[in-house]
């Protein structure tokens, strides 16, 4: 096995410190808090963010959220009934601030409009609007709130926010980074595993993925947005069986039960992503969390971009000092850079 002489651990610690030192001063860690917009979806990256957020709050607050929900189970009445007005509302981080994933943006704006009497912190996001009218709607909602903090994870998003919003805006690493260095528990199956987008954030390229096969490397290509339709049901059944043993009397609390189920579901999806990424000794990915999780796994890899520069924007800000990561524009170049990394770490 390749013995990677990387600087990954040092960079990860710096990112964790940056998150802790930047986010923590903006809310009272002794007061109750809520986390909204649980990513009840198959995308491994969003589930990694949730796990990183929970790891952060467990450390700095020492307790679970008073209220949490996805956008479908959310109830403003329930939130107000359990969270005092001196508590903090956090909104899940990710890449859905804008008009690409509009249901999450509508939810975010609705929460800001309805809870003007609460402190609200948007956990680190990337921002992208194609429609100026949608940007204007967000401006109206964001600027009307008197205690809203917007955390962003790249400078392009920071620029958009500073030009359009009056709220406090801060540059912070993605919350998945708080998971720290991860073990590689699965056996590799190929030289290179390519995690490549199949959704509408995919960047159109002149080079097709299939051309990667014309190399001396063995290659596997996949995406991580599909899963068995039974997964959520199976996890829910498992959670119900485990509740009395894991939570005791806390199992009577609706939100503790929900948090326990969310934790099992996100961990199940996250483990699926880990297994995929570990299939290769090296990696190529155009998914931001393909990059971030590969980095946390200490897997040498090459980043490609999504269509609006989210991946390169994050990498140039936070992981550019890594000696096991490179950026590429085409698949051919990515394979060439894998060869360069291989020579460098095996020297």
C-alpha positions in Angstrom: 0.0 0.0 0.0 1.2 3.5 -0.8 2.5 5.3 2.3 1.2 8.8 1.8 3.5 11.5 3.1 0.8 14.1 3.2 0.2 17.3 5.2 -3.5 16.4 5.6 -3.7 16.2 9.4 -2.2 19.6 9.9 -4.6 21.2 7.4 -7.6 19.4 8.9 -6.8 20.7 12.4 -6.5 24.2 11.0 -9.9 24.0 9.3 -11.5 22.7 12.5 -10.0 25.5 14.5 -11.2 28.0 11.9 -14.7 26.7 12.2 -14.7 26.7 16.0 -13.1 30.1 16.4 -15.2 31.8 13.8 -18.7 30.4 14.4 -18.8 30.0 18.2 -18.6 33.7 19.2 -21.9 34.5 17.3 -24.2 32.5 19.6 -24.6 31.6 23.2 -23.5 28.0 23.6 -25.3 27.7 26.9 -28.7 28.4 25.4 -31.0 26.0 23.5 -30.7 25.8 19.7 -32.5 24.3 16.7 -31.1 23.0 13.4 -33.4 23.2 10.3 -33.4 21.7 6.8 -32.1 18.2 7.7 -30.9 16.7 4.3 -33.4 13.9 4.0 -31.9 12.9 0.7 -29.5 10.4 -0.9 -26.7 12.8 -1.7 -23.8 11.7 0.5 -22.3 15.2 0.7 -25.3 16.7 2.4 -25.3 13.9 4.9 -21.5 14.5 5.6 -22.3 18.2 6.3 -25.0 17.2 8.8 -22.6 14.8 10.6 -20.0 17.5 10.8 -22.5 20.0 12.2 -23.6 17.6 14.9 -19.9 16.9 15.8 -19.4 20.6 16.1 -22.4 21.2 18.3 -21.7 18.2 20.5 -18.3 19.7 21.2 -19.1 23.3 21.7 -22.6 23.0 23.3 -22.3 19.6 24.9 -25.9 18.7 24.1 -28.3 17.9 21.3 -30.6 20.5 19.6 -33.9 21.3 21.2 -35.6 21.1 17.8 -34.6 19.8 14.4 -36.5 19.0 11.2 -36.3 18.6 7.5 -38.3 21.0 5.3 -41.3 18.6 5.2 -41.6 17.9 8.9 -41.0 21.5 9.9 -43.6 23.2 12.1 -43.2 26.8 13.1 -45.7 26.3 15.9 -43.6 23.4 17.4 -40.4 25.4 17.0 -41.7 28.3 18.9 -43.1 26.0 21.6 -39.8 24.4 22.4 -37.2 27.1 21.5 -37.2 30.3 23.6 -36.6 33.5 21.8 -33.1 33.8 23.2 -32.1 30.5 21.5 -30.5 30.3 18.1 -31.9 28.9 14.9 -29.3 27.3 12.6 -30.0 26.4 9.0 -28.2 23.4 7.5 -25.2 24.3 5.3 -24.4 23.1 1.8 -24.8 24.3 -1.8 -28.5 25.2 -2.0 -28.5 28.9 -1.4 -29.7 30.3 -4.7 -32.1 29.2 -7.5 -30.7 25.8 -8.4 -32.4 23.9 -5.5 -35.4 26.3 -5.1 -37.4 24.4 -2.5 -34.6 24.9 0.1 -34.2 28.5 -0.8 -38.0 29.1 -0.4 -37.8 27.4 3.0 -34.9 29.5 4.1 -36.6 32.7 3.1 -39.8 31.6 4.8 -38.0 31.0 8.1 -36.2 34.4 7.9 -39.6 36.1 7.3 -41.4 34.3 10.1 -38.8 34.3 12.8 -37.6 37.9 12.8 -37.5 37.8 16.6 -34.8 35.0 16.7 -31.1 34.9 16.1 -30.6 32.9 12.9 -27.3 31.6 11.6 -27.0 30.1 8.1 -24.3 27.5 8.3 -21.7 27.6 5.5 -23.2 27.7 2.0 -22.2 28.3 -1.6 -24.3 30.9 -3.4 -25.4 30.8 -7.0 -28.3 32.7 -8.7 -29.0 32.5 -12.4 -32.2 34.6 -12.2 -31.8 38.3 -11.0 -35.4 38.2 -9.8 -34.6 35.3 -7.4 -31.6 37.1 -6.1 -33.8 40.2 -5.4 -36.2 38.0 -3.5 -33.4 36.7 -1.3 -32.2 40.3 -0.8 -35.6 41.4 0.4 -35.8 38.5 2.9 -32.2 38.5 4.1 -32.0 42.2 4.6 -35.3 42.5 6.6 -33.9 40.3 9.4 -32.2 42.1 12.2 -30.1 39.3 13.6 -29.1 37.1 10.7 -25.5 35.7 10.2 -24.7 34.2 6.8 -21.7 31.9 6.7 -20.2 31.1 3.2 -17.5 28.7 2.2 -15.9 30.4 -0.8 -14.9 33.9 -1.9 -17.2 34.1 -4.9 -20.1 33.5 -2.5 -18.7 36.1 -0.1 -18.6 38.7 -2.9 -22.2 38.0 -3.9 -23.3 38.3 -0.3 -21.4 41.5 0.5 -22.7 43.1 -2.7 -26.4 42.2 -2.0 -27.0 41.6 1.7 -26.7 43.8 4.8 -26.4 40.9 7.2 -23.2 39.8 8.8 -21.3 37.6 6.3 -18.3 35.4 7.2 -16.1 33.1 5.2 -15.9 29.6 6.9 -14.9 26.1 5.8 -17.6 23.6 5.0 -18.9 21.9 8.2 -18.1 18.4 7.0 -14.4 19.3 7.7 -15.3 19.1 11.4 -15.4 15.3 11.1 -11.6 15.3 11.2 -9.3 12.7 9.8 -11.2 9.6 8.8 -10.1 5.9 8.7 -10.1 4.0 5.3 -12.0 0.8 6.3 -12.7 -0.6 2.9 -10.5 -2.4 0.4 -9.6 -0.7 -2.9 -10.8 -2.2 -6.1 -9.2 0.0 -8.7 -6.3 2.4 -9.2 -8.7 5.4 -9.7 -12.2 5.8 -8.5 -14.0 8.6 -10.3 -17.0 10.1 -8.5 -18.6 12.2 -11.2 -21.9 14.2 -11.1 -24.9 12.9 -13.0 -27.2 15.8 -11.9 -27.8 19.3 -13.3 -24.7 20.7 -11.5 -22.5 18.7 -13.9 -20.2 20.8 -16.0 -20.3 20.0 -19.7 -16.8 19.0 -21.0 -15.4 18.2 -24.4 -13.8 15.1 -23.0 -16.1 12.2 -22.1 -15.6 10.1 -19.0 -15.2 7.0 -21.1 -12.0 8.3 -22.5 -10.5 7.8 -19.1 -10.4 4.1 -19.8 -7.6 4.7 -22.4 -4.9 4.8 -19.6 -2.7 2.4 -17.8 -4.8 2.8 -14.7 -7.7 0.6 -13.8 -10.7 2.9 -13.3 -14.2 2.8 -11.7 -16.8 5.5 -12.4 -19.9 6.1 -10.4 -22.0 8.8 -8.6 -23.5 8.6 -5.1 -27.0 10.0 -5.5 -28.7 6.7 -5.8 -29.5 4.1 -3.1 -31.9 1.3 -2.4 -35.5 2.5 -2.0 -35.7 0.5 1.2 -32.8 2.3 3.0 -34.9 4.9 4.9 -37.5 2.3 5.9 -34.8 -0.1 7.1 -33.1 2.6 9.1 -36.3 3.7 10.7 -37.1 0.1 11.8 -33.6 -0.2 13.2 -34.0 3.1 15.1 -37.3 2.0 16.7 -35.7 -1.2 17.9 -32.7 0.5 19.3 -34.4 3.5 20.9 -35.2 2.1 24.4 -31.6 0.8 24.8 -29.8 4.0 23.4 -32.0 6.8 24.8 -33.8 5.4 27.9 -36.4 7.8 29.1 -35.2 10.3 26.4 -37.0 8.1 23.9 -40.2 9.7 25.1 -39.0 13.0 23.6 -40.2 13.4 20.0 -37.1 15.4 19.0 -34.6 13.0 20.6 -36.2 10.2 18.6 -36.0 12.3 15.5 -32.4 13.1 16.1 -31.5 9.5 16.7 -33.2 8.5 13.4 -31.5 11.3 11.5 -28.1 10.2 13.0 -28.5 6.6 11.9 -29.7 7.6 8.4 -26.9 10.1 7.8 -24.3 7.6 9.0 -25.7 4.9 6.8 -25.5 7.2 3.7 -22.1 8.5 4.7 -20.7 5.0 5.1 -21.9 4.2 1.5 -20.0 7.2 0.3 -16.9 6.2 2.2 -17.0 2.7 0.7 -17.2 4.2 -2.8 -14.3 6.6 -2.4 -12.1 3.9 -0.8 -12.6 1.8 -3.9 -9.7 3.7 -5.5 -6.1 4.2 -4.4 -6.5 7.6 -6.1 -9.6 9.7 -7.0 -11.0 12.1 -9.5 -14.2 14.0 -8.6 -16.3 17.0 -9.6 -18.4 16.8 -6.4 -17.3 19.2 -3.6 -17.8 16.5 -0.9 -16.2 13.9 -3.1 -13.2 16.2 -2.7 -13.7 17.1 1.0 -14.3 13.5 2.1 -11.4 12.1 0.0 -9.3 14.8 1.7 -10.5 13.7 5.2 -9.7 10.1 4.1 -6.2 11.2 3.0 -6.9 9.8 -0.5 -4.7 11.5 -3.2 -7.1 12.9 -5.8 -7.8 15.5 -8.5 -10.6 18.0 -8.4 -12.8 18.8 -11.4 -15.3 21.6 -11.2 -19.1 21.7 -11.1 -20.7 24.1 -13.6 -20.5 27.3 -11.5 -17.1 26.8 -9.8 -18.1 25.6 -6.4 -15.4 22.9 -6.2 -12.4 25.0 -7.3 -13.7 27.9 -5.2 -13.6 25.9 -2.0 -10.3 24.1 -2.9 -8.5 27.4 -3.7 -9.5 28.8 -0.3 -9.1 25.9 2.1 -7.2 22.8 0.7 -4.8 24.4 -1.8 -1.8 23.7 0.5 -2.4 19.9 0.3 0.4 18.0 -1.4 -2.0 15.1 -2.4 -4.6 17.2 -4.2 -4.5 18.8 -7.7 -7.1 20.8 -9.8 -7.8 19.9 -13.4 -10.1 21.2 -16.2 -10.4 18.0 -18.3 -10.5 14.3 -17.6 -7.3 13.7 -19.6 -5.5 16.3 -17.5 -6.9 14.8 -14.4 -5.4 11.4 -15.2 -2.0 13.1 -16.0 -2.1 14.8 -12.6 -2.9 11.5 -10.9 0.4 10.2 -12.5 2.2 13.3 -11.1 0.8 12.8 -7.6 1.7 9.1 -7.7 5.3 9.9 -8.6 5.5 12.5 -5.9 4.1 10.5 -3.0 6.0 7.3 -4.0 9.3 9.1 -4.4 
